[in-house]
Amino acid sequence: MNTLLIGKGDQQVHLNLKYANRHGLIAGATGTGKTVSLMSLAEGFSRQGVPVFITDVKGDISGLAMAGTPSEKLLQRAAQIGIEDYHNEANPVVLWDLAGVQGHPLRTTISEMGPTLLSRILELNDTQSGILDIVFQLADDQGLLLLDLDDLRAMLALVAEERKEISAKYGLISAQSLAAIQRAVLGLERDGGKDFFGEPALQLEDLMRTNLQGRGIINLLAANKLILTPRLYSSFLLWLLSELFENLPEVGDPEKPKLVFFIDEAHLLFEGCPPSLLKRVEQIMRLIRSKGVGVYFCSQFPDDVPSEILGQLGNRIQHALRAYTPRDQKAVKTAAETFVPNPKLVVSEVISQLGVGEALVSMLADKGVPTMVERALIAPPRCRMGPATSEELHQVRAQSPIGGKYDHAINRESAYELLNQRRTGVATSNPTSTASDTANDGQTGQKAEEQGWFSELIFGNKRRQGLAETLSKQAARTVGSQLGKQILRGILGGMLGKSSRR
């Protein structure tokens, strides 16, 4: 059957894979079993050949890579739920880490991140964000690639040196705002941004693999340190969702998803999110399901997710909530109102009585209609319900199907190198280089003195451009413009066009 067994109440509760791309929510107080439900879902998708991406915030989901330990309690629960072939087994897992310590490095380029998300990471105000837009536009106009933080710093230094000229062409740039951006970039580097930006950049197909047995690979992002910088964590997730949206083809409602995305500590994605950015997230959530991608949020309270997005989460697992405070009571009310009523249950009362491993469950059934809420025992995962050891994770990484593809950074010629060459007066192949222009001026002046008026007409002199130089600069501007147009950036969901790595 093309379904996943979630658990059992009065009857078994299944998730229809045809509607798994309609997104979902796993919520509940600490210690009520949210993580186990997430692990059970993830390995269920994997067994059905669906790749999975999970952010491991607490470090306790790494047990997916290890087989669980047989116990009488687990066997009894499996029998009670009706799991006939239950046995312990490991899952195919690939480990990722933005810092490259606990898994393969996961990188993108400054250009692909784009000024909108980068402004959010740097916590810039509107004025500073506008200046960052100018920096990106200037890089495009001059054909300079922005790959890593060194490139961005070099462009900011160029803007500082030529601020008056650039302000006259692109708009006013204040020295104070520019300095604030430079300080923010320094802080981002200190928080680990230097590891995140660069090449080789992530290729999405490496997140959408199956193994030789046809099982979907579970991609596990070590986020226990990343979570300490919430802006970087949330902006990374938004960037990855936008990359998926703009690069994957339309598939409608496939028989099963092409990728399922689990976001732990989902409230961090929305805290302090500007209204314009939140609207973009809402648009992505509405449209990305047609690309065959399901997004599942995991958080303590259902109202951690904005109502505009909460209404799009069709598959729900709600663990216990404790109504100790007014905040808790509000969350209980919100959770109760989001389920299709069941005459056998008073959800607002039952939700605080659920035991560990129990949950209120509602899934999308035929034609995408949500089922009535059921009080169910959640099916136990077959993997280890606890973290893997450092030695075990090292072994998992050593056997990774990705190999060493991302383990060694590449630093090709980009804005930092080209601008340094300009400053040191070394001629470059960049037709817009000031250093190159100066060298050409000196050469043509010398030729004019040696070869007379004809040479001066063709090559010019120190005071006047020659015909050859005039034509070459015109060609340079044309080439630079074409090159700039090819440096595209992914900005939240591909709303402004597809990105292209260069």
N, C-alpha and C positions, 0 to 999 in steps of 0.2 A: 504493500500500500504506500501511496505517496504522502504519508503523514508521519508526524513525530508523536510518540506517546509522551504526554506531559505529566499525567498522574491519574488518580482515580478518586472520585467522590461517590455519588450514587452509581455512576457509571464511569468508564474510562473517558478521559479528556484528551483529544488529539489536536495537534496543530496541522492544518492542511498546508502543505508546502506551496500550493498554488497561490496562497494568500500570505505567505511568509514575508513577501516584499512590501506588505502594507504596514510595516514597522510594528514596534511593540514597546512595552514597559515592564520592568521588573522593579518593584518597590517594596519597602518594608524597613522596619527599625533594625538597628545593629544587632546581629546575633540571631536573626529569625530565619536565616537560610537563603538570603538573596544570592550569595555567591555560589552555593550549591546548585540552585536553580539555573543560574547562568551557565555553569559548567555542564549541567545535564543537557541544556538546549544546544550548547556549542558542539558537544560530541555527537549529539543526535544529528545536527546538520552535517557534520563531518562524515558520519556513516552513510548519509544519503548523497555524498559526493559534492557537497556545497562548501566552498572555501569560507573561512571565518577570519575576522580581524577583531581582536580584543585588546583593550587597554587594561593592563594589570596594575592598578593603582596601589594595592596593598601588598603585592608580591605573593598572594596566596592562590593565584589561579594557575601557577606554573605546574601544579600537580596534574594538569591535563596531559602532560608528556609522559607520565608514569602510570603504570597499572596500579589499581587499587588493591587493598589487602582484603582478602575474603573474610567475612564475618557472618555469624548467624543472624545478627540483627538486619544486615543488608539483604541477606537471602530471604528473610521473612517479609521484609517490606516489598521486595521484588515480586514475591509470590502473591502477596496481598493485592498489589496493583495489577498483577496479571502479566508480568514480563516473563515470557517462557524461555528465552535464550540468554538470560542474564549471566554474565561472567565478567571478571575483571580484565581490563585490557588498557593499554596505552593508546594515545592518539598521535597522529603525525603532526608535529609542532615545529614551527620555525620561529626563532627568537629574534626580536628587534629591540634596538635601544638607540635613541637619538645620540647618546654619547658614545655608542659603540663599545660599551663595557660589558653589559649583560646580554648582548646580542649583536646582530649585524647592524652597522650604522645605517640610519635612515635619514636621507638628506633631500633637500630641494635647493633651488637656486633663488637668489634675491629676486631676479626677474620673474620667476614663476610664482613666487609668493605675492608679488605686486605691492603697490603702495598702500592699498586700502587695509589689507590684513597686517602689513608691516607697521602701519601707523598704530594699529590696535595693540600689537605686541609692545611697541615702544611707548604706549600710553601718551601719544601726542595730542595736543589740542587742535582745533580746526585750523588755526593759522600755521602751526607747525606741519600739519598734514598737507596743507597746500604747498608748502615749500618742498616737502618730500615728493609730491607730484611733479614739481619743476625739476628736481634732481633726476627722476626717472625719464622725463621728457628730454632733458638735456643729453642724457646717456643715449637715448634712442637717436636723437638728431646727430650725434657725433659718432654713431656706430660703435659704442663701447658696451661690452657685455658686463652685466652685473651678476656675478656668480656667487660671491661670498662676501663676508663682512669687510674684508680688505678692499674689495671693489667699491662698496658703498662708502667706506671712509675716504677713499681716494676721491670719489666724486664730491663728497661734502667739502673736502679740502679745496678742490678746484673751484667750487662755488664760493667758498670763503675768499679765495685769492682774487677772483674776478667778479665779485658780488655786484659792483656797480654796473658793469657791462651786461651781466646776465639779468639783473633786475630791469634794465631798460628794455630787454627783449621779451622776458617771460613774466614779469611782474615783480613787485617789491619784495625783497628778501631782507629781513632785519638780521643784524649780527647776533642779537640776543636769541632769537628763535633758532637760528642755525646752530648756535652753541648748545642750546638745549637738546637738539636732535643728536649732536655729536656725543653729548654726555649720555643720552639714552642708548645709543649704539654701544657705548663702552659698557654700560650696565647689562645690555643683552649679551654681550660677549662673555661677561663675567658669569652670567647665569647659564651658560652652555650653548648660546646661540652660534658660537664659532663652529661647533661640531655639526650643527643642524644644516647650516648653509654651505653648499659646495657641491662638488661632483665626485663620483658618479651619482646623479640624482635617481631617486626611486622610479622604477618602471612598474606601472600598475599590474602588468601581467604577472609579476612575481608575487603579488598578493592573491592571485586567483588561480593557484595551482591545485592539482590533485596528485596523489601519489600513484605508484604502479598498480595498487589494488583498487584504484578508483575512489579512494576516500579524499574528502576535501582537506587541504592543509589548514591547520589552525595557526594563524599568525598572532603571536603574543608580543605586545609592546610593553617593555618594562617601563612603567611610568611612576614608580615609587619615588624617584628623585625629580622627575619632570613635574609632578604634581605640586612641588614646592614653588614653582613659577607658573601660577594658574593662567596668566595671559599667554605664555608660550604654549602651554598644554591645550587651551581652548582654540587658539589660533591655528595650531597644527592640525587639530581635528577638522576645523572648518576648511582649511586648505585641502586636506585629503578628500573630504566629501565633495568639494568643488571640482577637484581633479577627476574623481570618479564620474561626476555628473557630465562634465564637458567632454570626456574621452570615450565613454562607453556608448554603444549604439542603442537606439530605442528597441525594446523587446516586448513592451506591453506587460501582460501578466503571464510569465513563463510557467511551465509546470513545476519548476523549483527555482529559487533565486540563483543568481550568478555569484553573489557575495552577500554575506550577512555581517553587519558591523555592530559590535557591542561597545557602548560607551559607558564606562564606570564613572561614578561621581559626576553624574550628568549636570548637576547644578553649577559646576565650575564653567560649563560651556556657556551659560547664560548670565552669570553674575556680571553686572556692570556692562552688559552688552548694549551699545547704542541702538536706538530704535531703527535706524536705517540698516544696520547690520543684522538685527533680529529679523527684519523683513526679508532680507536675503536668505537667512537660514530657513525661514518658513517656506520660501519659494523652492529652495533646494529639497526640503522634505516632501513637498507636494509633488515634485517632478522626478526625483531620483528613483522612485519606485518603478517608473516606467523603463528605467535602465536595468531592472532586475536586481536592485540593491535594497536590502531591508536593513533598517537602522533600529537598534534596540537600546533604549536608555535604561540605566540601572542607577537608582538613587533611593534615598531614604523615604522621601515624601513625593507623592505624585504631583503636588503643586510646585515642586522644584522645576518642572518643565512648564514653560509658558503655555497658557490655555490655547493659543493659536496652533501650537504644535501638539499639545496633549490630545486635541481632538482628532489628530491624524494617526494616533497609535492604536491600531485595531486589536492587537494581541496583547493580553495583559495578565500578569501574575502579580498578585498583591499579597505580600506576607503581612505579618502582624504589625499593627501600629499601637503604641501605648499612649492613651489620651491623658497624659499627666499635666500638660500645660495648655493654655489657650491656643498656642501654635499647633500642638498635637491634635487638639480637638477640631481645629479647622482642617487639618490634613485628613483626618478620619472622615469628615463630612465630604470633602472633595473626592476622596476615594470611593465612598459609597455612591455618590452621584454619577460617577463615570461608568458604572456597570449597568447592564441590562438586568432589571429586577428579577429575582427568583422568589415566587410566593412562599417557598420553604425556608427562606433565609431573611433575617433582618441584618443587612450588611453592616450597618453602623454599630451593631452590637457584636456580631461575630468577628469583626476585624480585629478587635482587641482580645479575643479569646483564642486565637489561632496558636497552635503549638509550633515548635521548631520543625521545619520540614513540611508544614501545612501552608496552604495559600488559597486565596480566592482567585479563581481562574475563569477567564472568558476569552475564547478564541474566535476568529472569523470562520464561519462555516460556508456552506454553498452560497454562491452569488455574493460573497463578501459580507454576509449579515452576521453580526456578533451573536454568539450564543448566550443564553442566560448564565449568570454567574454560578459557579459551582465551588463548594468547599471541597478541596482535594488534597490528598497526600501526593507530594511531588516525587516523581520517579528518581531513584538514586543514580548518580553517574557511575560509570564503570572504571573511571580513573581514580587516582588518589585524591581524596578530599583534604588537601593540605599542600603546602609548598614543596617543590623539589629542592634537593640540596644543591649547593654550588657545584659539587663534583658531577652530579647528574645533569645539571644544566650545561656544563662544559661538554659533556659527552653528546648531548642533544645538538649543541651548536656544531660540534665536529662532524656530525652526520648530516648536516643541513643540505638539502638539495640546491640551495642558492650558492653553496660553495663560498669562494672568496671574492665573489663579484663586487661586493660593496665594501669589503674590509680595508681597502687601501684607497686613500683619497687621491684625487687627480687635481692638479693645479695648472690649468692651461692658461694661455695668454688672454687676459681680459682687461678691464678698466684699470686695475691697479698697476699692472705691468706697463701698459701703454702710456699711462700718465707719468709714471716714473721715468720712462724713456724720454718723454717730452721735457721733463724738468732737467734731466742730465744732458740734454742736447744730442741724444743719439737718434739718428734718422731711423724711422720705422716705416712699415708698409702702410700705416694708417694715413689715408690721403688728407685727413683733416688736421694732422699733427702740426702744431705751431713750430716745433723744433725742425721738422722737415722743411717747412716753408722758409725758415730763416737760413737753413743750409743752402736751399735752392737759390735764395736771394744772393748769397755770397758768391756762389758758383757762376750765376748768370752775370753778375757785375764784373767778375774777373774776365769772363769771355768777352764782354762788351769792350773792355779796355784793350784786349788783345786783338780782336777781330774787326773792330770798327763799327760803322753805322749799321751794316747788315746784321751783325751779331746782336747789336743792341736792339734792333727791331724785333728779332726773333726771341732773344733771351731776356731782354730788359737790362736794367742796371739797378743800382742801390736805391734810386729814387723812383723808378718807374717799372711797372710790370711789362714783360715782353709778351708777344703773342702766344708763345708756347705755354708760359705760366698761366696766362688768362684762361686758355682752353683747358689746361690740366685742372685748375681749381674749379672750373664749371663742372667738369666731369666728376671731380671729387665730391662736389655737393650732391650731384645726382646719385652717385653710388652710395654715399653716406645716407641719403634719404631712403633709398631702397633697402639698405641694410637695416636702418632703424625700424622700418615698417615690419621687418621680419622678426623683430625681437618682441614676441608676444608674451603676455603674462596671464596666468589663470587668476581671475578676480571673482571669487565667490560664485561658483556654480556655472562658470562659462557664460554669464549673462552678457559679457562684452566680447565674446569670441573665444576661439580655441587657443590653447597655449602651444608653444613650440620650443623644445629645448634646442639650444644652440651650443 
